[in-house]
Amino acid sequence: MATHKSAEKRSRQAVKLRERNNAVKSSIKTGVKTVVELVETKDSEAAVAALARTIPAIAKAAAKGAFHKKTASRKISRLTKRVNTLKA
């Protein structure tokens, strides 16, 4: 347990940051799941629209530090690849 004043503050900040990161990751997972479901139902217009909403969210999460930038890039790439299979 933290005993110094600065360590106690850092502990409080870590709790807030962890909660925020978990919320962001959860919303990203929901967005990814939505895109994947739309691809599986072969609804290309809705899948493209959902992808357009999900990509900036993933990029923003990476910029804020919830994901590593290469993890975000990989997620975006794989999602885009899945949506592009509908066009082919």
C-alpha positions, 0 to 999 in steps of 0.5 A, spaced: 500 500 500 502 506 498 504 511 504 507 517 501 502 522 499 505 522 491 504 515 491 497 515 494 495 520 488 499 516 483 495 510 485 488 514 484 490 516 477 492 509 475 485 506 478 482 512 473 486 510 467 485 503 468 477 504 468 478 509 462 482 504 458 477 498 459 471 502 457 475 504 451 477 497 449 470 494 451 467 499 446 472 497 441 470 490 441 463 492 440 465 496 434 469 490 431 464 485 433 458 489 429 463 489 423 464 482 423 457 480 424 455 485 418 460 482 414 457 475 416 450 477 414 453 480 407 450 487 408 456 490 405 453 498 405 452 497 413 459 493 414 462 499 410 459 504 415 460 501 421 467 500 419 468 507 418 465 509 425 470 503 428 477 505 424 477 512 428 475 509 434 481 504 434 486 510 432 484 514 437 484 509 442 492 507 440 493 515 440 491 515 447 495 509 449 489 504 450 492 500 445 499 499 442 500 503 435 501 496 431 496 493 435 491 498 432 494 498 425 493 490 425 486 491 428 484 496 422 488 492 417 484 485 419 477 489 419 478 492 412 480 486 409 474 482 412 470 488 409 473 488 402 472 481 401 464 483 400 466 487 394 470 481 391 
